[in-house]
């Protein structure tokens, strides 16, 4: 970047005030970068604005909107997603939705700084700790579930996404209610969710990704 070049504009979206302040401090110390917006939610961003980079923190309680949020933000700037990545969406789903970079919430300042420079310039960045996970997702066969669910568990999850009760799912799948309850328990364990409402939320999110993925195939 030349000395006379305009600084790259960065928008920060983080619903936690203290981490957001830390990101602001980090970005303002980077040469050639300026914080153009710092907000707690995507709705607070100027929908008509364009940024060189949007630093987007995905909270754990994104309520099934994670992929839609990434796609929306990707329309206004190269998107660097910050998350714990221990629950949906997966890395591959985030990239397909429009993310240009993925880092951990626990990543070091140097890692985030590198990611900001790379993604703001139009590149793709995965922090080192996520590379192996991304390759595992990428190397799974097309149509395979990204979260370790078996075929019958995937089918159960899809019916949950449609709002069916366990009894209704059992009738649809020709199973006993006890079997469906067992599938649901296994799914909650694999997806690390504790309640039916959380499971329904994630089921909807994963169902939306599956539909989008098949449409693009």
N, C-alpha and C positions, 0 to 999 in steps of 0.2 A: 504494500500500500504506500503510495507516494506521500510526501509530507503535506501536500496541499489537498489530499483526498479528504472528502467528508468522512467523519467517523461513522462506523456501522451502528445502526440503531437497534437497541435491544429492548424487548418487552419481557417483563418478569411476571409470571402468574403463579402465586403460591398463597394458599389460604391460611398459612401459619406466619404471623407477623415477624417473629424473630428470625426464622430461616430466610424469609424474604428479605429482611434487612441485611442478612449476611450475604445473600446473592447480589444485592445492590452494591455492597461494599466491594465484593470481589470484581464485579464487572467494571465499576468506575476506576479500578486500579489497572485495568488492562489497556494497553496502548491501542488507540484507534477505535475504542468502544465507548458508547454512551448509553445510559439508561433513558429510554424515551417514554417508558411507561412501567409502572410497578403497581400491580393490583392483586386483589385477593381472589378474583374469579374472572373467567373468560368474558362474561357478560359486561364487565367493566371496561373492556378494551374498546377502542374506537373501531367500529366495524368497517370504516372506510380507510383506515390506516394500513400502511404496509411497513413491515419491519424486516431488517436483515436477519433477525433471529428472535424467536420466542422461546424463553426458558419456561417450560410448563411442568409444574409439579402435579402428579396425579395422586390425589389422596386415596387412602384405603377405602373410604366410603363414597366412591364416585358413583354409586348407585346405577351401574350398568351403562354409564354414559362415556366411559373412557375412550373407546374407539371413535365415537362420534365427536368427542371433544378434540381429539388429535386431528381428525379430518377437518374440522372447522378451523382450528388454529393454523393448520398447514396452508390454508387459503390466504393468510395474511403474513406469513413469514416462515422461513426455515425453522423447523420445530425440534428443539432438544428436550426430550422428556426425562424428568427426574422421578424415580419411583423406587420402592423397595423390590419390585419385581417378584414378590413371593406369592402373588395371586393374579388372576386374569386382569388385563390382557397380557399375553405373552409377548416376547420381543418381536417375533415374526409378525404377529398381528398388528403391533404398534407401527412397525415399518411399513406394512401394507397399507395402513391407515394414513400414512404420510409423514411419520417421524423420520427426521434425518439423523438423529442421534439419541442414544439411550445411556444414561448413567445412573448409578445407584444413589439413593439418598445419603448413603454413608461414604460416597466418593470423596477423595481429597480435593483441596482447593486447586492443586496443580492439574488434577484430572479434569475437573470442571472447566478450568481455564483453557486447557487444550481443546476440550470439546466445543467450547464457545467459539474459539478461533476457527476450527475446522468447519463446523456447521454454518457459521455466519458467512463463510466463504463459499458455501454451496456443497461442501463435502459431506461424507457419511462417517459417523463416529460411534463406536461401541467401546465402553470402558473395558479394560482388560479383564475384569472380574466377570463380565457378561459374555465374553467371546465363546467360551465352551458351551454355555447354555444356548446361545443363538445357533451354534452349529448343530446341536442336538435337535433343536426344533426344525432347522432347515433340512436336515437329513432324514426326517421322518417321511414315510411315503405320503403322497397326496391323499387326502381324505382321512388320514390318521388323526386321532384326537391329540391335541398338543399338551394335554395335561394328564396323560396316563390312564384315561378311562377306557374300559373295555367296550365293545360294540353295544352290548345290552345296556350298559350304564349310559353311553352316549344317547341311545334311544330314549331311555328314561329321562335324561336331562332335557331332551328336546320337548318331550311332553310336558315337563314341568314348566318350560319356557312358555308353553301355550296356556298355562294356567290350570291344567288338570290336577285333580286331587290324586292321592295315591291309589284310591279305590278305582277311579276312572282309568288311571294308567294301567292298573292290573287287568281291567277288562279289555282295554285296547291291545295289550301285549299278550293276552292269554296266560297271565301269570297269577299266582296267589298274591294277596295283599302283603303277606309276610315277606315274599320274595322282593316285591317292589320296595318295601320298607328297608330291606337289607341293601338293595342297590342304592337307595337314597343315602343311607348311612355311609356306605363306602364312598359315594361321590363327595359327601361333605368332608370326609377325611382327606381325600385326595386333593380337593380344592381348598382345604383349610378354612371352611366356613362352619359356623356353629348353629345357625338358625335356618328355618325354612325360608324366611324372607330374604336372607343373604343368599341362600341357594337359588331362589327364584331370580334374584337380581343378576347373579353371575350366569345363570342358565340363559337368560335373555341376551346378555352380552355375547356369550359364546355362540348362541344360535345366530345372532346377527352377523358375526364374523364368518361362520360357516356358509351362510347364504351368500355373503359378499365374495368369499373366496371361490365358491363354485361358479358364481356368475362371471368371475374374471378368468376362470380356467379355460 
